[in-house]
């Protein structure tokens, strides 16, 4: 029997295949982390020599970082997915994704007269039963229902006080902060002060609103009156949702069907 022995050619190198994608991703992530660490060390040395300039640079960087975060596609969906993943890893049931703004929109035409919407059939939504994302979406739906344009829910960990952005029927830029508190938890002056520090300068509000399911303390109401922040407490919110109370921006210029 003839046995043919096959020998590899030692003089011809074997072609190397492409690196796996996980390896490339890890290498890229490592390079970025190293670069970020080097930049941080350099910045720390520079900040130690120029502390005042470092503080000013940090304050100037906040609006830029907020704008970049807002521009990231799907940033809100990523936050929701991360929260759902963390809940699932801990064994707890994952929360359902917040419904879109359209889910809270009325199913009948609405005519606005003198700042009041037509009384809608049936009770309004139970704001206390919603999760935080659902409450923000419900407030955004009310804004859209009563004539606002360009309504956007932007609340999150880095919202800098803004939960809903919109354009009022008269063209003013509306910035809304939503406070879903229980009856025993009132909105305090510190909440209003934090919002007042960003709604005008950072978000460019022409009409700043605080919408809550609870009430405001006396100092908070006084601060809001001094700074021109319009507040909607739980009773006003229920009337607004039912259509028996005015929209926060006053007479709504909406043509009904």
C-alpha positions as CSV (number, residue, x, y, z in Angstrom):
1,X,0.0,0.0,0.0
2,X,1.4,3.4,-1.0
3,X,0.9,6.0,1.6
4,X,1.3,9.6,0.4
5,X,2.6,12.0,3.0
6,X,1.4,15.5,2.7
7,X,3.8,18.1,4.0
8,X,3.1,21.8,4.4
9,X,5.4,24.2,2.7
10,X,7.5,25.8,5.4
11,X,8.6,28.6,3.2
12,X,5.1,29.9,2.5
13,X,3.4,31.7,5.4
14,X,-0.2,31.1,6.2
15,X,-2.5,34.0,5.5
16,X,-3.8,35.5,8.8
17,X,-7.6,35.9,9.1
18,X,-9.2,39.1,10.2
19,X,-9.4,39.8,13.9
20,X,-12.8,39.1,15.5
21,X,-15.0,42.1,16.0
22,X,-15.1,41.7,19.8
23,X,-11.3,42.0,19.9
24,X,-11.4,45.1,17.8
25,X,-14.1,46.6,20.0
26,X,-12.1,45.9,23.1
27,X,-8.9,47.3,21.6
28,X,-10.8,50.5,20.6
29,X,-12.4,50.8,24.0
30,X,-9.0,50.4,25.7
31,X,-7.4,53.0,23.5
32,X,-10.3,55.5,24.2
33,X,-10.0,54.8,28.0
34,X,-6.2,55.4,27.9
35,X,-6.7,58.6,25.9
36,X,-9.3,59.8,28.3
37,X,-7.1,59.0,31.3
38,X,-4.2,60.9,29.8
39,X,-6.4,63.9,29.1
40,X,-7.8,63.8,32.6
41,X,-4.3,63.8,34.1
42,X,-3.2,66.7,31.9
43,X,-6.4,68.6,32.8
44,X,-5.9,67.9,36.5
45,X,-2.4,69.3,36.4
46,X,-3.6,72.3,34.4
47,X,-6.6,72.9,36.8
48,X,-4.3,72.8,39.8
49,X,-2.3,75.6,38.3
50,X,-5.3,77.6,37.1
51,X,-8.3,76.8,39.4
52,X,-10.4,79.8,38.5
53,X,-10.2,79.1,34.8
54,X,-11.0,75.4,35.4
55,X,-14.2,76.3,37.3
56,X,-15.3,78.7,34.5
57,X,-14.5,76.0,31.9
58,X,-16.6,73.5,33.8
59,X,-19.6,75.9,33.9
60,X,-19.3,76.6,30.2
61,X,-19.0,72.9,29.4
62,X,-22.4,72.0,31.1
63,X,-24.6,73.5,28.3
64,X,-22.4,72.0,25.7
65,X,-22.6,68.5,27.2
66,X,-26.4,68.9,27.6
67,X,-26.7,69.9,23.9
68,X,-24.6,66.9,22.8
69,X,-26.6,64.5,25.0
70,X,-29.9,65.9,23.6
71,X,-28.6,65.4,20.0
72,X,-27.7,61.8,20.6
73,X,-30.2,59.6,18.7
74,X,-32.3,57.4,20.9
75,X,-30.8,58.7,24.2
76,X,-34.1,58.4,26.0
77,X,-34.6,54.8,24.6
78,X,-31.1,53.9,25.8
79,X,-31.9,55.1,29.3
80,X,-35.1,53.1,29.4
81,X,-33.4,50.0,28.1
82,X,-30.7,50.3,30.7
83,X,-33.2,50.7,33.5
84,X,-35.1,47.7,32.2
85,X,-31.9,45.6,31.9
86,X,-30.9,46.5,35.5
87,X,-34.3,45.5,36.8
88,X,-34.2,42.2,34.9
89,X,-30.7,41.4,36.2
90,X,-31.9,41.8,39.8
91,X,-34.7,39.4,39.4
92,X,-37.4,42.1,39.6
93,X,-40.0,42.4,36.9
94,X,-39.1,44.9,34.2
95,X,-41.2,48.0,33.9
96,X,-43.2,48.4,30.7
97,X,-41.9,51.1,28.4
98,X,-43.6,54.5,28.8
99,X,-46.4,55.0,26.4
100,X,-45.9,57.6,23.7
101,X,-47.4,61.1,23.9
102,X,-50.1,60.1,21.4
103,X,-51.4,57.5,23.9
104,X,-52.8,60.2,26.1
105,X,-54.2,62.4,23.3
106,X,-58.0,62.8,23.3
107,X,-60.0,60.8,20.8
108,X,-62.5,63.6,20.1
109,X,-62.0,67.1,18.6
110,X,-61.3,69.9,21.1
111,X,-62.3,73.5,20.8
112,X,-60.5,76.0,23.0
113,X,-62.2,79.2,24.0
114,X,-60.8,81.9,26.3
115,X,-58.1,79.6,27.6
116,X,-60.6,76.7,28.4
117,X,-60.9,73.5,26.5
118,X,-64.3,71.9,25.8
119,X,-65.3,69.6,28.6
120,X,-64.2,66.1,27.6
121,X,-66.3,63.0,28.1
122,X,-65.2,60.8,31.0
123,X,-62.6,61.4,33.7
124,X,-59.1,62.5,33.0
125,X,-56.1,60.3,33.4
126,X,-55.1,59.1,36.9
127,X,-51.8,61.0,37.1
128,X,-50.8,59.4,40.4
129,X,-51.1,55.9,38.9
130,X,-48.6,56.7,36.1
131,X,-44.9,56.0,36.3
132,X,-42.6,59.1,36.0
133,X,-42.1,58.7,32.2
134,X,-45.9,58.2,31.8
135,X,-46.6,61.4,33.8
136,X,-44.3,63.4,31.6
137,X,-45.9,62.0,28.5
138,X,-49.4,62.8,29.8
139,X,-48.4,66.4,30.5
140,X,-46.9,66.7,27.0
141,X,-50.1,65.3,25.6
142,X,-52.1,68.0,27.4
143,X,-49.8,70.7,25.9
144,X,-50.3,69.2,22.4
145,X,-54.0,68.9,22.9
146,X,-54.4,72.5,23.7
147,X,-52.5,74.0,20.8
148,X,-48.8,73.6,21.5
149,X,-46.5,72.7,18.7
150,X,-43.1,70.9,18.6
151,X,-43.9,69.1,21.9
152,X,-41.0,67.0,23.1
153,X,-40.4,65.0,26.2
154,X,-36.8,65.4,27.3
155,X,-36.9,64.4,31.0
156,X,-34.1,62.2,32.3
157,X,-31.0,62.1,34.5
158,X,-29.3,65.0,32.6
159,X,-32.4,67.1,31.8
160,X,-31.2,70.1,33.8
161,X,-34.7,70.8,35.1
162,X,-36.6,70.4,31.8
163,X,-39.0,67.5,31.3
164,X,-41.2,68.8,28.5
165,X,-40.4,71.4,25.8
166,X,-43.0,73.0,23.5
167,X,-44.0,76.1,21.6
168,X,-47.2,77.7,22.9
169,X,-50.0,78.8,20.5
170,X,-48.7,82.4,20.7
171,X,-45.2,81.3,19.8
172,X,-43.6,81.4,23.3
173,X,-41.1,78.7,24.2
174,X,-42.5,76.6,27.0
175,X,-40.3,74.7,29.4
176,X,-42.1,72.4,31.8
177,X,-40.8,70.6,34.9
178,X,-43.0,67.8,36.1
179,X,-43.2,66.9,39.8
180,X,-45.2,63.7,40.4
181,X,-45.4,63.9,44.2
182,X,-47.9,62.3,46.7
183,X,-50.4,64.4,48.6
184,X,-48.1,64.6,51.7
185,X,-45.0,65.7,49.6
186,X,-45.3,69.3,48.6
187,X,-43.0,71.0,46.1
188,X,-40.6,73.1,48.1
189,X,-38.7,76.3,47.4
190,X,-35.5,74.4,46.7
191,X,-37.2,72.6,43.8
192,X,-38.3,76.0,42.4
193,X,-34.9,77.5,42.9
194,X,-33.1,74.7,41.0
195,X,-35.6,75.0,38.1
196,X,-35.4,78.8,38.1
197,X,-31.6,78.5,37.8
198,X,-31.8,76.7,34.4
199,X,-35.2,77.3,32.8
200,X,-34.3,80.8,31.6
201,X,-30.6,80.7,31.0
202,X,-30.1,77.1,29.8
203,X,-33.4,76.3,28.1
204,X,-34.3,79.8,26.9
205,X,-37.8,79.6,28.4
206,X,-40.3,82.4,27.6
207,X,-42.9,80.6,29.7
208,X,-41.7,78.4,32.6
209,X,-44.1,75.9,34.1
210,X,-44.0,73.6,37.1
211,X,-46.7,70.9,36.9
212,X,-47.3,68.8,40.0
213,X,-49.8,66.3,41.3
214,X,-49.4,67.7,44.8
215,X,-49.2,71.3,46.1
216,X,-46.6,74.0,46.7
217,X,-45.3,75.3,50.0
218,X,-45.8,78.9,50.7
219,X,-42.1,79.8,50.2
220,X,-42.1,77.9,46.9
221,X,-45.2,79.8,45.7
222,X,-43.7,83.1,46.7
223,X,-40.4,82.3,44.9
224,X,-42.4,81.3,41.8
225,X,-44.3,84.6,41.8
226,X,-41.1,86.6,42.2
227,X,-39.4,84.8,39.3
228,X,-42.3,84.6,37.0
229,X,-42.6,80.8,37.1
230,X,-46.2,79.6,36.5
231,X,-47.3,76.7,38.7
232,X,-50.0,74.1,38.1
233,X,-50.9,72.2,41.3
234,X,-52.9,69.0,41.5
235,X,-56.3,70.6,41.5
236,X,-55.4,72.9,38.5
237,X,-53.9,69.9,36.7
238,X,-57.1,67.9,37.1
239,X,-59.2,70.8,35.8
240,X,-56.9,71.3,32.9
241,X,-57.0,67.6,32.0
242,X,-60.8,67.5,32.3
243,X,-61.2,70.6,30.1
244,X,-62.9,72.6,32.8
245,X,-59.9,74.7,33.6
246,X,-57.6,77.0,31.6
247,X,-54.4,75.9,29.9
248,X,-51.3,77.3,31.7
249,X,-50.4,79.7,28.9
250,X,-53.7,81.5,29.0
251,X,-56.2,81.9,26.1
252,X,-55.4,79.1,23.6
253,X,-55.7,80.1,20.0
254,X,-56.9,76.8,18.6
255,X,-59.5,76.3,15.9
256,X,-61.8,73.4,16.9
257,X,-63.5,71.0,14.5
